[in-house]
């Protein structure tokens, strides 16, 4: 009979995430994770599999948390849809600007490093990005129904544009772009969204 685990699985995953986030997949050794968590390598392998399996778990959990947080920010009634969209764009921008360690987003970081050779990461990243785009599209469509944005514009295309701007803001922040520039980009993104004709 297997012995019960004597560690907090979520805490171990959080610690492993910090290692991968800080050092990248290639720069993180299973020994580093063992040292950071205080667990032996055997316990890590037994609970999570190898380094790749552990990263897949961490990456999946991170993607889920990003999608869930975005859904919480963007879902709601039509009347407040534009306020939610504006708040979301500015929240992403503020978070990116506050990332003084310039770690960036683990979704972007993991995808850039691994998607070419790791189909699990590529598929999970694609699913997360498409879900984020859909959440933006739904909110933009609500803005259109409420008369805040041009009803004739394609909400899917606008959502893709906003998502590209947000991902770009995160990349620029990681490269050290100052907060004022990032905020100006966010304001411009909102300003170029098509308004209803008078």
C-alpha positions as CSV (number, residue, x, y, z in Angstrom):
1,X,0.0,0.0,0.0
2,X,1.3,3.4,-1.0
3,X,2.2,5.8,1.8
4,X,0.2,9.0,2.0
5,X,2.0,12.1,0.8
6,X,3.4,14.3,3.6
7,X,3.6,17.5,1.6
8,X,1.2,20.2,0.2
9,X,1.0,19.4,-3.5
10,X,-0.2,23.0,-4.4
11,X,2.7,24.5,-2.5
12,X,5.2,22.3,-4.3
13,X,3.6,23.2,-7.6
14,X,3.8,26.9,-6.7
15,X,7.4,26.6,-5.8
16,X,8.2,24.7,-9.0
17,X,6.4,27.4,-10.9
18,X,8.6,30.1,-9.4
19,X,11.7,28.1,-10.4
20,X,10.5,27.6,-14.0
21,X,9.3,31.2,-14.2
22,X,12.6,32.7,-12.9
23,X,15.0,30.5,-14.8
24,X,13.0,29.1,-17.7
25,X,12.5,25.4,-18.5
26,X,16.1,24.7,-19.7
27,X,17.6,26.7,-16.9
28,X,15.8,24.8,-14.2
29,X,17.1,21.4,-13.0
30,X,15.0,18.9,-11.0
31,X,17.7,19.3,-8.3
32,X,16.8,23.0,-8.1
33,X,13.2,22.2,-7.6
34,X,14.1,19.5,-5.0
35,X,16.2,22.0,-3.1
36,X,13.5,24.8,-3.3
37,X,10.7,22.4,-2.1
38,X,12.8,20.5,0.4
39,X,11.6,17.2,-1.2
40,X,13.9,14.5,-2.5
41,X,14.0,13.9,-6.2
42,X,12.4,10.5,-5.7
43,X,9.4,12.1,-4.1
44,X,9.1,14.6,-7.0
45,X,9.3,11.9,-9.6
46,X,6.8,9.8,-7.7
47,X,4.3,12.6,-7.4
48,X,4.7,14.5,-10.6
49,X,6.8,12.4,-13.0
50,X,9.9,13.9,-14.6
51,X,10.8,17.6,-15.2
52,X,8.8,17.8,-18.4
53,X,5.6,16.3,-16.7
54,X,6.0,18.7,-13.8
55,X,6.4,21.7,-16.2
56,X,3.3,20.6,-18.1
57,X,1.3,20.6,-14.8
58,X,2.7,24.0,-13.8
59,X,2.0,25.4,-17.2
60,X,-1.5,24.1,-17.4
61,X,-2.3,25.5,-13.9
62,X,-0.9,28.9,-14.9
63,X,-2.9,29.0,-18.1
64,X,-6.0,28.1,-16.2
65,X,-5.4,30.9,-13.7
66,X,-4.9,33.5,-16.4
67,X,-8.0,32.5,-18.2
68,X,-10.1,32.4,-15.0
69,X,-8.8,35.8,-13.9
70,X,-9.6,37.3,-17.3
71,X,-13.1,35.8,-17.3
72,X,-13.8,37.3,-13.9
73,X,-12.7,40.7,-15.2
74,X,-14.6,40.6,-18.5
75,X,-17.9,38.7,-17.8
76,X,-21.0,40.7,-16.9
77,X,-23.9,42.7,-18.2
78,X,-23.9,44.7,-21.4
79,X,-24.2,48.0,-19.7
80,X,-20.8,47.8,-18.0
81,X,-19.0,46.0,-20.8
82,X,-16.9,48.9,-22.0
83,X,-15.9,49.8,-18.4
84,X,-14.8,46.2,-17.9
85,X,-12.8,46.2,-21.2
86,X,-11.1,49.4,-20.3
87,X,-10.4,48.2,-16.7
88,X,-9.0,44.9,-18.1
89,X,-6.6,46.6,-20.6
90,X,-5.4,49.0,-17.9
91,X,-5.0,46.1,-15.3
92,X,-2.9,44.1,-17.7
93,X,-0.8,47.2,-18.4
94,X,-0.3,48.0,-14.8
95,X,0.7,44.5,-13.9
96,X,3.2,44.4,-16.8
97,X,4.7,47.8,-15.7
98,X,4.9,46.6,-12.1
99,X,6.9,43.5,-13.1
100,X,10.3,45.1,-12.1
101,X,12.0,41.7,-12.3
102,X,11.0,41.6,-15.9
103,X,9.9,38.0,-15.7
104,X,7.0,38.5,-18.1
105,X,4.1,36.1,-18.4
106,X,4.8,32.4,-17.9
107,X,2.3,31.6,-20.7
108,X,4.4,33.7,-23.1
109,X,7.7,32.6,-21.7
110,X,6.9,28.9,-21.8
111,X,5.4,29.1,-25.2
112,X,8.4,31.0,-26.7
113,X,10.8,28.5,-25.2
114,X,9.1,25.2,-25.8
115,X,6.2,25.3,-28.2
116,X,8.4,24.5,-31.3
117,X,9.4,21.2,-29.8
118,X,6.8,20.4,-27.1
119,X,3.3,19.7,-28.6
120,X,1.7,19.6,-25.1
121,X,2.8,23.2,-24.4
122,X,1.9,24.3,-27.9
123,X,-1.6,22.9,-27.6
124,X,-2.2,24.3,-24.1
125,X,-0.9,27.7,-25.1
126,X,-3.1,27.8,-28.2
127,X,-6.2,26.8,-26.1
128,X,-5.4,29.5,-23.6
129,X,-4.9,32.2,-26.2
130,X,-8.1,31.3,-28.0
131,X,-10.1,31.3,-24.8
132,X,-8.7,34.8,-24.0
133,X,-9.6,36.0,-27.4
134,X,-13.1,34.6,-27.1
135,X,-13.6,36.3,-23.7
136,X,-12.5,39.6,-25.3
137,X,-14.8,39.0,-28.3
138,X,-17.8,38.3,-26.0
139,X,-17.1,41.6,-24.0
140,X,-16.7,43.6,-27.2
141,X,-19.9,42.2,-28.6
142,X,-21.6,43.3,-25.4
143,X,-20.1,46.8,-25.9
144,X,-21.6,46.8,-29.3
145,X,-25.0,45.8,-28.1
146,X,-24.9,48.6,-25.5
147,X,-24.0,51.1,-28.2
148,X,-20.4,51.8,-26.9
149,X,-18.7,50.4,-30.0
150,X,-19.7,50.3,-33.7
151,X,-22.1,47.5,-34.2
152,X,-20.9,46.9,-37.8
153,X,-17.3,46.1,-36.7
154,X,-16.3,42.5,-36.5
155,X,-16.0,41.7,-32.7
156,X,-13.6,38.8,-33.4
157,X,-11.2,41.0,-35.3
158,X,-11.3,43.7,-32.6
159,X,-10.7,41.0,-29.9
160,X,-7.7,39.7,-31.8
161,X,-6.4,43.3,-32.1
162,X,-6.8,43.9,-28.4
163,X,-5.2,40.6,-27.5
164,X,-2.2,41.3,-29.7
165,X,-1.8,44.8,-28.1
166,X,-2.0,43.2,-24.6
167,X,0.6,40.6,-25.5
168,X,2.7,43.3,-27.0
169,X,2.5,45.4,-23.9
170,X,3.7,42.5,-21.8
171,X,6.6,41.9,-24.2
172,X,7.6,45.5,-24.2
173,X,7.4,45.6,-20.4
174,X,9.7,42.6,-20.2
175,X,12.1,44.5,-22.4
176,X,12.1,47.4,-19.9
177,X,9.7,49.9,-21.6
178,X,8.6,52.6,-19.1
179,X,5.2,52.7,-17.5
180,X,4.1,55.9,-19.2
181,X,4.8,54.4,-22.7
182,X,2.9,51.3,-21.8
183,X,-0.1,53.3,-20.5
184,X,-0.1,55.4,-23.6
185,X,-0.3,52.3,-25.7
186,X,-3.2,51.0,-23.6
187,X,-5.1,54.3,-24.0
188,X,-4.4,54.4,-27.8
189,X,-5.7,50.8,-28.1
190,X,-9.0,51.9,-26.5
191,X,-9.1,55.1,-28.5
192,X,-8.8,53.3,-31.9
193,X,-11.7,50.9,-31.2
194,X,-14.5,52.0,-33.6
195,X,-17.2,54.1,-32.0
196,X,-20.8,54.2,-33.3
197,X,-21.4,56.8,-36.1
198,X,-23.3,59.9,-34.8
